[in-house]
C-alpha cells in the first residue's frame, strides 16, 4: 500500500482523497476515519 501509487508508506489514494492505514506517523496529521487529515497551522509552506 502506498508505494504502488507513488505515495509514502502507509498512504493510499481513493480518487482525490488520501487515505492512511495508521501505520506511519506524519507530524501535523491524523487519521479521521481513515482519511489523512492535516492541520494547516502545523505545516510550513
BADREN-649819 format. One record per residue: x, y, z of N, C-alpha, C in turn; residue number from 1; residue in three letters. Coordinates in nm, 4 decimals, always signed. Example, Ala and Ser with C-alpha at 12.3 -4.5 7.8 and 13.67 -1.06 7.14 Angstrom:
<<+1.3190; -0.5690; +0.7800>; <+1.2300; -0.4500; +0.7800>; <+1.3200; -0.3300; +0.7800>; 1; 'Ala'>
<<+1.2850; -0.2250; +0.7080>; <+1.3670; -0.1060; +0.7140>; <+1.2900; +0.0030; +0.7870>; 2; 'Ser'>
***
This chain:
<<+0.0850; -0.1173; +0.0000>; <+0.0000; +0.0000; +0.0000>; <+0.0894; +0.1233; +0.0000>; 1; 'Unk'>
<<+0.0555; +0.2245; -0.0756>; <+0.1339; +0.3467; -0.0773>; <+0.2344; +0.3506; -0.1902>; 2; 'Unk'>
<<+0.3322; +0.2609; -0.1874>; <+0.4395; +0.2653; -0.2864>; <+0.3883; +0.2459; -0.4290>; 3; 'Unk'>
<<+0.2889; +0.1641; -0.4489>; <+0.2373; +0.1364; -0.5827>; <+0.1776; +0.2612; -0.6474>; 4; 'Unk'>
<<+0.1190; +0.3513; -0.5693>; <+0.0586; +0.4712; -0.6271>; <+0.1451; +0.5952; -0.6070>; 5; 'Unk'>
<<+0.2723; +0.5759; -0.5707>; <+0.3662; +0.6862; -0.5589>; <+0.3582; +0.7629; -0.4281>; 6; 'Unk'>
<<+0.2780; +0.7184; -0.3336>; <+0.2657; +0.7854; -0.2044>; <+0.3591; +0.7203; -0.1029>; 7; 'Unk'>
<<+0.3956; +0.7936; +0.0022>; <+0.4788; +0.7340; +0.1074>; <+0.4084; +0.6139; +0.1719>; 8; 'Unk'>
<<+0.4859; +0.5299; +0.2385>; <+0.4318; +0.4122; +0.3060>; <+0.3177; +0.4460; +0.4001>; 9; 'Unk'>
<<+0.2176; +0.3620; +0.4043>; <+0.1028; +0.3804; +0.4925>; <-0.0068; +0.4648; +0.4327>; 10; 'Unk'>
<<+0.0181; +0.5254; +0.3137>; <-0.0818; +0.6101; +0.2497>; <-0.1278; +0.5476; +0.1193>; 11; 'Unk'>
<<-0.2521; +0.5734; +0.0840>; <-0.3059; +0.5299; -0.0446>; <-0.4022; +0.6364; -0.0941>; 12; 'Unk'>
<<-0.4380; +0.6271; -0.2206>; <-0.5271; +0.7254; -0.2805>; <-0.6618; +0.6611; -0.3113>; 13; 'Unk'>
<<-0.7680; +0.7306; -0.2748>; <-0.9038; +0.6874; -0.3055>; <-0.9639; +0.7998; -0.3892>; 14; 'Unk'>
<<-0.9300; +0.8027; -0.5171>; <-0.9688; +0.9163; -0.6014>; <-0.8830; +1.0353; -0.5640>; 15; 'Unk'>
<<-0.9446; +1.1429; -0.5180>; <-0.8701; +1.2630; -0.4793>; <-0.8489; +1.2706; -0.3286>; 16; 'Unk'>
<<-0.8842; +1.1634; -0.2565>; <-0.8716; +1.1616; -0.1104>; <-0.7529; +1.0737; -0.0724>; 17; 'Unk'>
<<-0.6649; +1.1256; +0.0129>; <-0.5510; +1.0486; +0.0613>; <-0.5947; +0.9730; +0.1869>; 18; 'Unk'>
<<-0.5765; +0.8418; +0.1836>; <-0.6165; +0.7554; +0.2949>; <-0.4909; +0.7093; +0.3685>; 19; 'Unk'>
<<-0.5048; +0.6852; +0.5008>; <-0.3948; +0.6344; +0.5803>; <-0.4366; +0.5068; +0.6505>; 20; 'Unk'>
<<-0.3431; +0.4122; +0.6632>; <-0.3732; +0.2910; +0.7380>; <-0.3291; +0.3041; +0.8836>; 21; 'Unk'>
<<-0.2739; +0.4202; +0.9202>; <-0.2347; +0.4459; +1.0582>; <-0.1019; +0.3846; +1.0981>; 22; 'Unk'>
<<-0.0306; +0.3222; +1.0045>; <+0.0943; +0.2546; +1.0390>; <+0.2136; +0.3500; +1.0476>; 23; 'Unk'>
<<+0.2010; +0.4697; +0.9887>; <+0.3102; +0.5666; +0.9893>; <+0.2595; +0.6977; +1.0468>; 24; 'Unk'>
<<+0.3381; +0.7585; +1.1372>; <+0.3008; +0.8866; +1.1960>; <+0.3554; +0.9992; +1.1101>; 25; 'Unk'>
<<+0.2684; +1.0904; +1.0700>; <+0.3094; +1.2092; +0.9961>; <+0.2813; +1.3312; +1.0835>; 26; 'Unk'>
<<+0.3863; +1.4077; +1.1226>; <+0.3670; +1.5233; +1.2100>; <+0.2634; +1.6207; +1.1525>; 27; 'Unk'>
<<+0.1732; +1.6668; +1.2381>; <+0.0714; +1.7624; +1.1963>; <-0.0457; +1.6976; +1.1252>; 28; 'Unk'>
<<-0.0509; +1.5646; +1.1215>; <-0.1599; +1.4952; +1.0528>; <-0.2146; +1.3835; +1.1413>; 29; 'Unk'>
<<-0.3379; +1.3454; +1.1158>; <-0.4005; +1.2356; +1.1898>; <-0.5022; +1.1671; +1.1010>; 30; 'Unk'>
<<-0.5460; +1.0512; +1.1454>; <-0.6456; +0.9748; +1.0705>; <-0.7843; +1.0164; +1.1162>; 31; 'Unk'>
<<-0.8690; +1.0521; +1.0235>; <-1.0072; +1.0887; +1.0519>; <-1.0940; +0.9853; +0.9811>; 32; 'Unk'>
<<-1.1131; +0.8714; +1.0457>; <-1.1882; +0.7627; +0.9840>; <-1.1156; +0.7045; +0.8635>; 33; 'Unk'>
<<-0.9823; +0.7060; +0.8667>; <-0.9034; +0.6542; +0.7561>; <-0.8578; +0.7609; +0.6581>; 34; 'Unk'>
<<-0.9189; +0.8796; +0.6646>; <-0.8789; +0.9899; +0.5766>; <-0.7659; +1.0656; +0.6448>; 35; 'Unk'>
<<-0.6557; +1.0883; +0.5717>; <-0.5447; +1.1640; +0.6273>; <-0.5857; +1.3106; +0.6378>; 36; 'Unk'>
<<-0.5879; +1.3621; +0.7602>; <-0.6295; +1.4993; +0.7861>; <-0.5082; +1.5778; +0.8350>; 37; 'Unk'>
<<-0.4884; +1.6967; +0.7787>; <-0.3712; +1.7779; +0.8110>; <-0.4147; +1.9067; +0.8771>; 38; 'Unk'>
<<-0.3435; +1.9439; +0.9836>; <-0.3647; +2.0726; +1.0495>; <-0.2873; +2.1763; +0.9685>; 39; 'Unk'>
<<-0.3553; +2.2674; +0.8991>; <-0.2846; +2.3641; +0.8139>; <-0.1915; +2.4556; +0.8921>; 40; 'Unk'>
<<-0.2127; +2.4695; +1.0223>; <-0.1275; +2.5551; +1.1031>; <+0.0012; +2.4845; +1.1445>; 41; 'Unk'>
<<+0.0086; +2.3521; +1.1266>; <+0.1258; +2.2760; +1.1667>; <+0.2165; +2.2459; +1.0481>; 42; 'Unk'>
<<+0.1779; +2.2855; +0.9291>; <+0.2550; +2.2566; +0.8083>; <+0.3193; +2.3850; +0.7589>; 43; 'Unk'>
<<+0.4507; +2.3821; +0.7391>; <+0.5159; +2.5010; +0.6844>; <+0.5164; +2.4977; +0.5331>; 44; 'Unk'>
<<+0.5052; +2.6127; +0.4746>; <+0.4982; +2.6238; +0.3277>; <+0.6339; +2.6095; +0.2654>; 45; 'Unk'>
***
